[in-house]
Amino acid sequence: MNTPTTVRRRLEHVQAIIDTATEHIDSPGDEYALTRAQGLLEQTFADLDDFESDQNADSNSDE
C-alpha cells in the first residue's frame, strides 16, 4: 500500500530529477516542459499536504 510518506519520497525523487534536468536545458521546448512539470509537482505536493491534513483532522475527530 502506498502511504503519503511513500508518495512524498517518490515526489522528492522526481523533484531531484527535474532540478538536474533544468541544468541541462537545450531548447525552449525543454524549458516549457520542465516548467510545466515543476508546476504539476508543486501542486501535487500541496494536494498531498491537504490530504494529510484532512486525515489528521479526521483521526482527531474520532477521539
Backbone as numpy.savetxt, mean C-alpha at the origin, in Angstrom:
# Nx Ny Nz CAx CAy CAz Cx Cy Cz
-4.23 -17.81 5.63 -5.07 -16.63 5.63 -4.18 -15.39 5.63
-4.58 -14.41 4.87 -3.84 -13.15 4.82 -4.35 -12.21 5.91
-3.47 -11.82 6.76 -3.82 -10.87 7.80 -3.43 -9.48 7.32
-3.96 -8.44 7.95 -3.53 -7.09 7.58 -2.01 -6.90 7.67
-1.38 -7.56 8.62 0.07 -7.44 8.76 0.78 -8.04 7.56
0.31 -9.18 7.08 0.89 -9.81 5.90 0.72 -8.93 4.68
-0.48 -8.39 4.53 -0.77 -7.51 3.40 0.12 -6.27 3.46
0.26 -5.70 4.65 1.09 -4.50 4.81 2.55 -4.80 4.43
3.06 -5.96 4.83 4.44 -6.33 4.46 4.60 -6.44 2.96
3.62 -7.04 2.31 3.68 -7.16 0.85 3.65 -5.78 0.20
2.80 -4.91 0.69 2.72 -3.55 0.14 4.03 -2.80 0.34
4.66 -3.00 1.49 5.95 -2.35 1.74 7.00 -2.86 0.76
6.92 -4.13 0.41 7.85 -4.69 -0.58 7.60 -4.06 -1.95
6.34 -3.93 -2.31 5.99 -3.28 -3.58 6.48 -1.84 -3.57
6.34 -1.16 -2.44 6.82 0.22 -2.32 8.31 0.30 -2.59
9.07 -0.64 -2.07 10.52 -0.66 -2.29 10.85 -0.87 -3.77
10.08 -1.72 -4.43 10.29 -1.95 -5.86 10.01 -0.68 -6.64
8.91 0.00 -6.32 8.57 1.25 -7.00 9.64 2.30 -6.77
10.12 2.40 -5.54 11.17 3.38 -5.24 12.43 3.11 -6.06
12.80 1.84 -6.18 13.98 1.49 -6.98 13.74 1.78 -8.45
12.59 1.43 -8.95 12.27 1.67 -10.36 12.25 3.15 -10.68
11.80 3.96 -9.73 11.72 5.41 -9.94 13.11 5.99 -10.21
14.11 5.39 -9.66 15.49 5.86 -9.87 15.98 5.58 -11.29
15.26 4.75 -12.03 15.71 4.32 -13.36 14.67 4.61 -14.44
13.99 5.72 -14.31 12.96 6.10 -15.29 13.63 6.45 -16.61
13.13 5.86 -17.70 13.71 6.09 -19.03 12.81 6.90 -19.95
11.53 7.01 -19.60 10.61 7.71 -20.49 9.46 8.32 -19.69
8.75 9.28 -20.30 7.58 9.85 -19.62 6.52 8.79 -19.31
6.41 7.78 -20.16 5.46 6.70 -19.89 5.81 5.94 -18.63
7.11 5.71 -18.43 7.58 5.05 -17.21 7.21 5.90 -15.99
7.46 7.19 -16.12 7.19 8.09 -15.00 5.70 8.09 -14.66
4.85 8.14 -15.68 3.40 8.13 -15.44 2.99 6.83 -14.75
3.48 5.71 -15.26 3.10 4.41 -14.69 3.53 4.30 -13.24
4.73 4.75 -12.94 5.21 4.67 -11.56 4.46 5.64 -10.65
4.13 6.81 -11.16 3.36 7.77 -10.37 1.97 7.21 -10.08
1.37 6.60 -11.07 0.05 5.98 -10.88 0.13 4.84 -9.88
1.14 3.99 -10.02 1.31 2.87 -9.10 1.52 3.38 -7.67
2.31 4.44 -7.53 2.56 5.02 -6.21 1.25 5.52 -5.59
0.43 6.17 -6.39 -0.86 6.67 -5.90 -1.77 5.54 -5.46
-1.83 4.49 -6.24 -2.66 3.34 -5.88 -2.14 2.66 -4.61
-0.83 2.59 -4.50 -0.23 1.99 -3.31 -0.56 2.81 -2.06
-0.44 4.12 -2.16 -0.77 4.99 -1.02 -2.23 4.85 -0.63
-3.12 4.77 -1.63 -4.54 4.60 -1.34 -4.80 3.25 -0.67
-4.10 2.22 -1.12 -4.27 0.89 -0.53 -3.79 0.88 0.92
-2.67 1.55 1.21 -2.21 1.67 2.60 -3.27 2.38 3.43
-3.87 3.44 2.91 -4.90 4.17 3.64 -6.12 3.28 3.87
-6.51 2.51 2.85 -7.64 1.59 3.01 -7.34 0.54 4.07
-6.12 0.04 4.08 -5.71 -0.95 5.07 -5.75 -0.34 6.47
-5.29 0.89 6.61 -5.37 1.58 7.91 -6.82 1.70 8.37
-7.71 2.07 7.43 -9.14 2.18 7.76 -9.71 0.84 8.19
-9.35 -0.21 7.46 -9.82 -1.55 7.78 -9.37 -1.96 9.19
-8.09 -1.74 9.49 -7.57 -2.11 10.81 -8.26 -1.29 11.90
-8.50 -0.02 11.64 -9.18 0.84 12.60 -10.60 0.34 12.85
-11.30 -0.02 11.79 -12.66 -0.56 11.94 -12.65 -1.87 12.71
-11.66 -2.72 12.43 -11.57 -3.99 13.14 -11.33 -3.77 14.63
-10.47 -2.80 14.95 -10.19 -2.50 16.36 -11.42 -1.93 17.05
-12.15 -1.08 16.34 -13.36 -0.51 16.92 -14.41 -1.59 17.17
-14.54 -2.53 16.22 -15.48 -3.62 16.38 -15.10 -4.52 17.56
-13.82 -4.80 17.70 -13.39 -5.68 18.80 -13.54 -4.97 20.15
-13.39 -3.66 20.17 -13.58 -2.91 21.41 -15.05 -2.82 21.78
-15.94 -2.79 20.83 -17.36 -2.68 21.12 -17.94 -4.02 21.59
-17.23 -5.11 21.31 -17.67 -6.43 21.75 -17.38 -6.68 23.23
-16.55 -5.85 23.82 -16.14 -6.09 25.22 -17.17 -5.66 26.20
